[in-house]
Amino acid sequence: MGEEGEEREADEIEEERAEDLLIIAGEYLAEEKYEEAIEVYKEIVKKNPIRPTLAKACNDCGVAYASLEQYEMAIGFFNAALNLKDYLLDEGISACYNLGLVYKTMGDAEKSEQYFKRAEMIKREYKRRIEEAQGIFSSDVP
């Protein structure tokens, strides 16, 4: 195997580790072990994972910080996830919704409403594209 092949294999191993860590962090989050989850999310970020993994880690780390009432940190991670929204499965709907909740909790009704509206806008566009794709696949093509 050439040098390029070995490098690609090393990248795949690193990504597997980041993916495994994402599962572990998610389990901590579900168990309400927020500090432990945050440590694992930080480890994921250090590994420089592929963008979908990084985007999910940022959003979920924001959830952990919000659960600890560390709202400024949560906002930072949710915004990082939004910067990677093209790599999120929901295209940023949950990150916007999470920001809306944090701002609501902080008493900033204007920003809260802004993010809730943005989440709804993304959700409508997402749904429209899904329906359009389903229409394409369900049409009778000879």
N, C-alpha and C positions, 0 to 999 in steps of 0.2 A: 504494500500500500504506500502510495506516495505521500509527501509532506502535506499536500492539500487535503487528501482523504483523512489523514490522521487529525488534522486541525478541525475538519468538519465533524469527525466522530467526537472529539473533545467538546465541541460546541453542543452537540446533541446530548452528551452526558451532563454537561452543566445545565442545560435546559431541563432535563429530566429531574435533576435535583431541585431546581426552582419550582417545577410543577409539583413535586412531592412536598416541598415546603409549603406550597399554597394550600394543599390538602390539610396538612398539619395545622397551619394557621387558621384555616376555616373551622377545624374541629375545636380549637381553643376558643374561637369567637362564639361558636354555638354553645360552648360550655360556660360562657361568660368569664373566661380567663383572659381578660383584655390585655393585661400587661404582657403575658406570655405571647399572645397573638401578635402584639406590636413588635416584640423582639424578632419573631419569625418573619414578619413582613419586612422589617428592616434588613434582615439577612437576604431575603429575596431580592430586594433592590440592589444590594451590594453585588449580587451575582450578575447584574446587567442582563436580565432575562429578555426573551422576545417580548415585543410590545403588548400582545394580548395578556400575557402573564403579569407584566408590570402594571398595566391598566387596572386589572382586577385587584392586584395587591394594593394599589393606591386607594381604590374605592373602599375595599374592605378594611384597610388600616384606618381610613377616615371614620368608618363605623365604630371601630374599637376606641378611637380617641373620643368620639362623640359620646359613647357609652360611659367613658370616664369623666365626662363633662369638661374635657379639654378642647373647647370649641375652636379655638384659633388653629390648633394643630389639625383638627378634623377638617376645617375649611381648606387648609393647605393641601391636604391629601385628596379631598374631593375635587379641588381645582386641578390638581395634577392628573387625576383620572379623566376629567373633562378635556384636558389638553391631549389626551390619548383616546378620546371618545370613538374614533374610527376603529379602534381595536376592541372596544367593549361589545359584548354580544347584544346589549340593548341600546347601543349607540349613545350612551350617556343619560338615559332616562333616570336610572337609579341614582347616579351622581347628582343630577339636578334636584331630584326629589329629596335626597339626603341633605343637600345644601339648604333647600327650603325648610326642612325640619330644624336644622341647626339654627338658621337665622330666626325662625319662629320662636324657638326655645330661648334665644338670646334677646328676644323682644324687638327685632327689626322686621316689622310687618312688611315694609316696602320691598326689601331684598327677598324676604321669604316668598312673597307673592310673585316676584319676578322669576325666581327659580321654579316655583310650582307651574307657572305659565309656560316656561321654557320646556319643562318636562312634558307637559301636555302637548305642546307643539311637536316635539320630537316623536312622541308616542303616536300622534296622528299621522305624521309623515312615514314613520316606520310601518304602521298598519297599512297605509296606502300602498307602500312598496311591496309588502307581503302579499296583499290582495292582487296587485298587478302581476306579480310573479306567479301566483297560483292560477290566475287567468291564463297566462301564457302556457303553463304546463297542462291545463285542463282543456285547452282548445283542441279541436280536431285537426290534427296535422296529418296530411296524407303520407 
